[in-house]
Amino acid sequence: MIMLIVRDMDRSVALYRDIVGLKVQMHTPFWSSLSAGNIVLGLHPESEHTKVAPGTGCTFGFEVPDLQQVAADLKAAGVKFLMEPRQEDFGWLAMFADSDGYAVQLAQTEAWAKP
């Protein structure tokens, strides 16, 4: 499981459900979880003791079959990209900001580079 602290639970669930395409397992004001295959993305509301803090040790991403199409779909939905799709040694890589500013990677790994 990956857990993110979020400012607006409904807004974050909508992003990961409606735009990123994850399946909601639970959605409450106090905890939400979404399935990303064999990983669960947990969303916890910001509180006095837990604050939204992008860039302080949490990075994650999703493997996608067609990064160019996924990036176009996310952009059409108003998602801000921190790094446009670019070719890397293993395939393609891009990064977008979620609704709280966390950097989310997207990768398209070429068949020859997969284990």
Residue pairs with C-beta under 8 A, 6 or more apart in sequence:
1 33
1 39
1 40
1 41
1 42
2 39
2 40
2 41
2 42
2 58
2 60
3 41
3 42
3 43
3 44
4 12
4 41
4 42
4 43
4 44
4 58
4 98
4 100
4 102
5 44
5 45
5 46
5 50
5 51
5 52
5 53
5 100
6 12
6 43
6 44
6 45
6 46
6 52
6 99
6 100
7 45
7 46
7 52
7 99
7 100
8 99
9 27
9 28
9 29
9 32
9 43
9 45
11 99
12 32
12 43
12 98
12 99
12 100
13 24
13 27
13 32
13 34
13 43
15 79
15 98
15 99
16 22
16 34
16 41
16 43
16 98
17 23
17 24
17 34
18 77
19 73
19 74
19 77
19 79
20 62
20 74
20 104
22 34
22 35
22 36
22 41
23 34
23 35
24 32
24 33
24 34
24 35
25 33
25 34
25 35
25 40
26 32
26 33
29 45
30 44
30 45
31 42
31 43
31 44
31 45
32 42
32 43
33 40
33 41
33 42
33 43
34 40
34 41
34 43
35 41
36 62
41 60
44 50
46 52
52 100
52 101
54 97
54 100
54 101
54 102
54 103
55 103
58 102
59 103
59 105
60 104
60 105
61 95
61 104
61 105
61 106
61 107
62 104
62 105
62 106
62 107
63 107
63 108
63 109
64 70
64 106
64 107
64 108
65 108
66 108
67 85
67 91
67 92
67 93
67 94
67 106
67 107
67 108
68 85
68 92
70 106
71 81
71 84
71 85
71 94
71 96
71 106
74 81
74 96
75 81
79 96
79 97
80 96
80 97
81 94
81 95
81 96
81 97
82 95
82 96
82 97
82 103
83 93
83 94
83 95
84 94
85 92
85 93
85 94
85 106
86 92
86 93
86 94
89 113
90 107
90 109
90 110
90 113
91 107
91 108
91 109
91 110
91 113
92 107
92 108
93 105
93 106
93 107
93 108
94 105
94 106
95 103
95 104
95 105
95 106
96 103
96 104
96 106
97 103
97 104
98 104
